[in-house]
Amino acid sequence: MGAMPSSVIADLRSDTVTTPTPEMREAMARAEVGDDVYGEDPTVNELQAEVARLTGFEAGLFMPSGSMTNQVAIALHTRRGEEVICAEGSHIYEWELGMMAAFSGVVPRFVTAPLGVPDPEDVRLAVRHSVHQSPTGLISLENTHNKAGGTIIPLEVIEQIRAVADAEGLPLHLDGARVFNAAAALDVPLSEITRHFHTVSVCLSKGLGAPVGSVLVGTAGQMKQAHRYRKMLGGGMRQAGVLAAAALVALRDGPARLQADHRRARVLAEALAGAGYRVNLAAVQTNIIYVTLPDAAAHVARWAEHGVLASALGPDSVRFVLHHQVGDDALAGAMDVLLQDRAVAGALK
């Protein structure tokens, strides 16, 4: 990665780049702690209980990352040699380093998902029960869908896929890395989305702004087994209350800021599209924007020299992610850099 500029106007690489707020740092400093591997950290226990309550589940388990919560969920639901049905481009496959195969011994079976939304009938047709094929062990959805552009799965589609899961006797897991963004965009309580699933991974370090952590929710029995898998993966964090304290602040304060992130993403997306950038505006539903641009890495490197950071996620794909530490002034400064880039204008001709 190239050198960072001396002054960053806007860091749009991800919503994971936010730094702890003063309120989070204060909460971290005064957090009551214990050994969480023994289940004795009161602040972690409070966080787990609050996420479980918000999502409508019996229990939760705090882990360092969403990749870990997803992979623990896969291990809970499957046996070696089975398949996991998931939408094309799903994070559990694209960015979790083959861990479903390495840890659980299972493989993905993809279904097409325009704008990140799989057709329930395609999900049904992907189920395998034959002795001649790898059986299906789990159906997994991602909401919002990162690689599709931060897109939302409509509630009626989730309901229909849950009906498929029930009819086929299969568990349904949600990778809810940005499920709070989905709830904000739909203007529904979080539980209105999560109640359809058997387990849910909730990330606190993306749009909500916590420095570290995700919570897996499910039944108390599932979380007892998940605790073992977390330990196997090296996820026992001991006096983790200092992290859970910041996560509690994010959980309580962060959701109210998400609609502003979505508004700014729409402003930026429309400005980029108006300047000739290739943006699928139908996919800009929350806080993520993907732009198709030749030689993406070169453009990203040049913008960084002018204080605007973005992510090149392929030879011709750039991602911008809005978050609560990019306000209106920072957004305006970033737009000045992006819209006045003559090299981009040449590439778009």
C-alpha positions as CSV (number, residue, x, y, z in Angstrom):
1,M,0.0,0.0,0.0
2,G,1.3,3.5,-0.9
3,A,2.2,6.2,1.6
4,M,-0.7,7.9,3.4
5,P,-1.1,11.7,2.6
6,S,-0.1,14.1,5.3
7,S,-3.8,15.3,5.6
8,V,-6.7,13.0,4.9
9,I,-9.8,14.8,3.7
10,A,-12.0,11.7,3.8
11,D,-11.3,8.0,4.5
12,L,-13.9,6.2,2.4
13,R,-12.2,2.8,2.2
14,S,-14.6,1.2,4.7
15,D,-16.8,1.9,7.7
16,T,-14.3,-0.2,9.7
17,V,-11.8,2.7,9.7
18,T,-13.6,4.8,12.3
19,T,-11.7,5.6,15.5
20,P,-13.3,5.4,19.0
21,T,-15.3,8.4,20.0
22,P,-14.6,10.3,23.3
23,E,-17.6,8.6,24.8
24,M,-16.3,5.2,23.8
25,R,-12.8,5.9,25.3
26,E,-14.4,7.1,28.5
27,A,-16.5,3.9,28.7
28,M,-13.4,1.8,28.0
29,A,-11.5,3.5,30.8
30,R,-14.1,2.8,33.5
31,A,-15.3,-0.6,32.2
32,E,-15.8,-3.3,34.8
33,V,-13.9,-6.4,33.6
34,G,-13.4,-10.1,34.4
35,D,-12.2,-13.2,32.5
36,D,-14.6,-13.7,29.6
37,V,-13.3,-17.1,28.8
38,Y,-14.8,-18.1,32.1
39,G,-17.9,-16.1,31.3
40,E,-17.0,-13.7,34.1
41,D,-16.7,-10.3,32.4
42,P,-19.8,-8.3,33.4
43,T,-19.4,-5.8,30.6
44,V,-19.2,-8.5,27.9
45,N,-22.2,-10.2,29.5
46,E,-24.1,-7.0,29.3
47,L,-23.3,-6.5,25.7
48,Q,-24.2,-10.1,24.8
49,A,-27.5,-9.8,26.5
50,E,-28.3,-6.5,24.9
51,V,-27.6,-7.7,21.4
52,A,-29.7,-10.8,22.0
53,R,-32.6,-8.7,23.3
54,L,-32.4,-6.4,20.3
55,T,-32.4,-9.3,17.8
56,G,-35.0,-11.4,19.7
57,F,-32.7,-14.2,20.6
58,E,-32.0,-16.1,23.8
59,A,-28.3,-15.6,24.1
60,G,-25.2,-14.0,22.4
61,L,-21.5,-14.5,22.3
62,F,-18.9,-11.7,21.7
63,M,-16.1,-12.4,19.3
64,P,-13.3,-10.4,17.7
65,S,-14.7,-10.3,14.2
66,G,-17.6,-11.0,11.9
67,S,-15.6,-13.6,10.1
68,M,-15.3,-15.5,13.3
69,T,-19.0,-15.3,14.2
70,N,-20.0,-16.4,10.7
71,Q,-17.6,-19.3,10.7
72,V,-18.6,-20.4,14.2
73,A,-22.2,-20.3,13.0
74,I,-21.4,-22.5,10.0
75,A,-19.6,-25.0,12.3
76,L,-22.7,-25.0,14.6
77,H,-25.1,-25.9,11.8
78,T,-23.2,-28.2,9.5
79,R,-21.3,-31.5,9.3
80,R,-18.3,-32.2,7.2
81,G,-18.9,-32.8,3.5
82,E,-22.1,-30.7,3.4
83,E,-22.9,-27.6,1.3
84,V,-23.8,-24.1,2.4
85,I,-26.3,-22.4,0.1
86,C,-25.3,-18.7,-0.3
87,A,-25.8,-15.8,-2.7
88,E,-23.0,-15.2,-5.2
89,G,-20.5,-12.8,-3.9
90,S,-21.2,-13.6,-0.2
91,H,-18.7,-12.5,2.3
92,I,-18.5,-15.9,3.9
93,Y,-16.9,-17.1,0.7
94,E,-15.3,-14.1,-0.9
95,W,-13.5,-12.7,2.1
96,E,-13.3,-15.4,4.7
97,L,-10.3,-17.2,3.1
98,G,-11.9,-20.6,2.5
99,M,-12.5,-21.0,6.2
100,M,-15.8,-22.9,5.8
101,A,-13.7,-25.6,4.1
102,A,-10.7,-25.4,6.3
103,F,-12.6,-25.4,9.7
104,S,-15.9,-27.0,9.0
105,G,-15.1,-29.1,6.0
106,V,-18.0,-27.7,4.0
107,V,-18.3,-26.0,0.6
108,P,-20.5,-23.3,-0.9
109,R,-23.3,-23.8,-3.4
110,F,-24.0,-20.4,-5.0
111,V,-27.3,-19.1,-6.2
112,T,-27.6,-16.0,-8.5
113,A,-28.5,-12.9,-6.6
114,P,-29.3,-9.7,-8.7
115,L,-28.6,-6.8,-6.4
116,G,-27.7,-9.3,-3.7
117,V,-31.2,-10.7,-3.5
118,P,-31.5,-14.5,-4.2
119,D,-34.8,-15.8,-5.6
120,P,-36.4,-18.1,-3.1
121,E,-37.2,-20.6,-5.8
122,D,-33.5,-20.7,-6.8
123,V,-32.7,-21.4,-3.2
124,R,-35.2,-24.3,-3.1
125,L,-33.7,-25.8,-6.3
126,A,-30.2,-25.6,-4.8
127,V,-31.1,-27.8,-1.9
128,R,-29.5,-31.3,-2.2
129,H,-30.8,-34.4,-0.3
130,S,-29.5,-37.1,-2.8
131,V,-27.1,-39.8,-1.6
132,H,-25.2,-39.1,-4.8
133,Q,-24.4,-35.4,-4.0
134,S,-23.1,-33.4,-1.1
135,P,-26.1,-32.7,1.1
136,T,-27.2,-29.2,2.0
137,G,-26.4,-28.3,5.6
138,L,-27.2,-24.6,5.8
139,I,-28.7,-21.7,4.0
140,S,-26.9,-18.3,4.6
141,L,-28.0,-14.8,3.6
142,E,-26.1,-11.5,3.8
143,N,-28.0,-8.3,4.6
144,T,-26.9,-5.8,3.5
145,H,-25.0,-7.5,0.7
146,N,-21.5,-5.9,0.6
147,K,-20.3,-7.0,-2.8
148,A,-23.7,-6.1,-4.5
149,G,-23.3,-2.6,-3.2
150,G,-24.7,-2.5,0.3
151,T,-28.1,-3.7,-1.0
152,I,-31.0,-4.8,1.2
153,I,-32.9,-8.1,1.0
154,P,-36.6,-7.3,1.2
155,L,-38.5,-8.7,4.2
156,E,-40.9,-10.7,2.0
157,V,-37.9,-12.4,0.3
158,I,-36.4,-13.3,3.7
159,E,-39.8,-14.7,4.8
160,Q,-40.0,-16.8,1.7
161,I,-36.5,-18.2,2.1
162,R,-37.2,-19.1,5.7
163,A,-40.3,-21.0,4.4
164,V,-38.0,-22.9,2.1
165,A,-35.6,-23.6,5.0
166,D,-38.4,-24.9,7.2
167,A,-39.9,-27.1,4.4
168,E,-36.4,-28.6,3.7
169,G,-35.5,-29.0,7.4
170,L,-32.5,-26.6,7.2
171,P,-31.2,-23.9,9.4
172,L,-31.0,-20.3,8.2
173,H,-28.1,-18.1,9.2
174,L,-27.7,-14.3,8.6
175,D,-24.4,-12.6,8.0
176,G,-25.6,-9.3,9.5
177,A,-22.4,-7.4,9.2
178,R,-24.5,-4.3,8.2
179,V,-27.9,-5.5,9.3
180,F,-28.4,-2.2,11.3
181,N,-28.0,-0.4,8.0
182,A,-30.7,-2.6,6.5
183,A,-33.0,-1.9,9.4
184,A,-32.4,1.9,9.2
185,A,-33.1,1.9,5.4
186,L,-36.3,-0.1,5.9
187,D,-37.2,1.9,9.0
188,V,-38.0,-1.2,11.0
189,P,-36.8,-2.6,14.3
190,L,-33.8,-4.8,14.0
191,S,-35.8,-7.8,15.2
192,E,-38.1,-7.5,12.3
193,I,-35.2,-8.7,10.1
194,T,-33.5,-11.0,12.5
195,R,-36.5,-13.0,13.8
196,H,-36.5,-15.1,10.6
197,F,-33.1,-16.7,11.3
198,H,-31.8,-19.5,13.5
199,T,-28.5,-17.6,14.1
200,V,-27.4,-14.1,13.3
201,S,-23.9,-12.5,13.2
202,V,-24.1,-8.8,14.2
203,C,-21.0,-6.7,13.5
204,L,-20.5,-3.7,15.8
205,S,-17.3,-2.3,14.2
206,K,-18.7,-1.3,10.9
207,G,-21.5,1.3,10.6
208,L,-22.0,1.5,14.3
209,G,-18.4,2.5,14.9
210,A,-17.1,0.2,17.6
211,P,-13.3,-0.4,17.5
212,V,-13.6,-4.2,17.7
213,G,-16.1,-6.9,17.7
214,S,-19.2,-8.9,16.6
215,V,-21.8,-10.8,18.4
216,L,-23.3,-14.2,17.4
217,V,-26.8,-14.7,18.6
218,G,-28.9,-17.9,18.9
219,T,-30.1,-20.3,21.6
220,A,-28.3,-20.7,24.9
221,G,-27.4,-24.2,23.8
222,Q,-25.9,-23.0,20.5
223,M,-23.9,-20.3,22.3
224,K,-22.5,-22.9,24.7
225,Q,-21.2,-24.9,21.7
226,A,-20.1,-21.6,20.0
227,H,-18.0,-20.8,23.1
228,R,-16.0,-24.0,22.4
229,Y,-15.5,-23.1,18.7
230,R,-14.5,-19.6,19.6
231,K,-11.8,-21.0,21.9
232,M,-10.6,-23.3,19.1
233,L,-10.2,-20.4,16.8
234,G,-8.2,-18.4,19.4
235,G,-11.1,-16.0,20.1
236,G,-10.9,-16.0,23.9
237,M,-10.1,-12.4,24.8
238,R,-10.0,-12.6,28.6
239,Q,-10.7,-9.1,30.1
240,A,-12.6,-8.0,27.0
241,G,-14.9,-5.7,28.9
242,V,-12.8,-2.7,27.7
243,L,-13.8,-3.6,24.2
244,A,-17.4,-4.5,25.0
245,A,-17.8,-1.1,26.8
246,A,-17.0,0.7,23.5
247,A,-19.3,-1.7,21.6
248,L,-22.1,-0.9,24.0
249,V,-21.7,2.8,23.3
250,A,-21.7,2.1,19.5
251,L,-24.8,-0.2,19.9
252,R,-26.7,2.5,21.7
253,D,-25.6,5.6,19.8
254,G,-24.7,4.3,16.4
255,P,-28.0,3.3,14.8
256,A,-29.3,6.9,14.9
257,R,-26.4,8.0,12.6
258,L,-26.9,5.5,9.9
259,Q,-29.5,7.3,7.8
260,A,-27.2,10.3,7.5
261,D,-24.5,7.9,6.2
262,H,-27.0,6.7,3.6
263,R,-28.0,10.2,2.6
264,R,-24.3,11.1,2.1
265,A,-23.8,8.0,0.0
266,R,-26.6,8.9,-2.2
267,V,-25.3,12.5,-2.7
268,L,-21.9,11.2,-3.6
269,A,-23.2,8.5,-5.9
270,E,-25.4,10.9,-7.8
271,A,-22.6,13.4,-8.2
272,L,-20.2,10.7,-9.5
273,A,-22.8,9.4,-11.9
274,G,-23.5,12.9,-13.1
275,A,-19.8,13.4,-13.8
276,G,-19.7,10.3,-16.0
277,Y,-18.5,7.7,-13.5
278,R,-20.1,4.3,-14.0
279,V,-22.3,3.8,-10.9
280,N,-25.4,1.6,-10.6
281,L,-27.6,3.9,-8.7
282,A,-30.1,1.1,-8.1
283,A,-27.5,-0.6,-5.9
284,V,-26.8,2.5,-3.8
285,Q,-29.4,1.6,-1.0
286,T,-27.3,2.2,2.1
287,N,-23.8,3.4,2.7
288,I,-21.8,1.7,0.0
289,I,-21.0,2.8,-3.6
290,Y,-19.2,0.7,-6.2
291,V,-17.7,2.4,-9.3
292,T,-16.5,0.7,-12.4
293,L,-13.3,2.4,-13.6
294,P,-10.4,1.0,-15.7
295,D,-7.1,0.8,-13.8
296,A,-8.8,1.2,-10.5
297,A,-5.7,0.9,-8.4
298,A,-3.9,3.8,-10.2
299,H,-6.9,6.1,-9.6
300,V,-7.2,5.1,-6.0
301,A,-3.5,5.8,-5.5
302,R,-3.7,9.2,-7.1
303,W,-6.8,10.2,-5.0
304,A,-4.9,9.2,-1.9
305,E,-2.2,11.7,-2.7
306,H,-4.9,14.4,-2.5
307,G,-6.4,13.1,0.7
308,V,-9.2,10.9,-0.4
309,L,-9.0,7.2,0.4
310,A,-11.0,4.6,-1.4
311,S,-10.6,0.8,-2.0
312,A,-9.7,-0.8,-5.3
313,L,-11.4,-4.2,-5.0
314,G,-10.5,-5.4,-8.5
315,P,-8.8,-4.2,-11.7
316,D,-11.9,-2.1,-12.6
317,S,-13.8,-1.8,-9.3
318,V,-13.6,1.0,-6.7
319,R,-15.6,1.0,-3.4
320,F,-16.5,4.0,-1.4
321,V,-18.1,3.5,2.1
322,L,-19.7,6.3,4.1
323,H,-19.5,6.4,7.9
324,H,-20.2,8.7,10.8
325,Q,-16.7,10.2,10.7
326,V,-17.2,11.5,7.2
327,G,-19.5,14.6,7.7
328,D,-20.8,17.0,5.1
329,D,-17.7,19.1,5.0
330,A,-15.4,16.1,4.4
331,L,-17.8,14.8,1.8
332,A,-17.7,18.1,-0.1
333,G,-13.9,18.0,0.0
334,A,-13.8,14.5,-1.3
335,M,-16.2,15.3,-4.1
336,D,-14.0,18.2,-5.2
337,V,-11.1,15.8,-5.6
338,L,-13.1,13.1,-7.3
339,L,-15.0,15.3,-9.7
340,Q,-12.0,17.3,-10.8
341,D,-9.8,14.3,-11.6
342,R,-8.8,14.8,-15.2
343,A,-7.3,11.3,-15.5
344,V,-10.7,9.9,-14.7
345,A,-12.3,12.1,-17.3
346,G,-9.9,10.7,-19.8
347,A,-10.6,7.1,-18.8
348,L,-14.4,7.7,-19.1
349,K,-14.2,8.9,-22.7
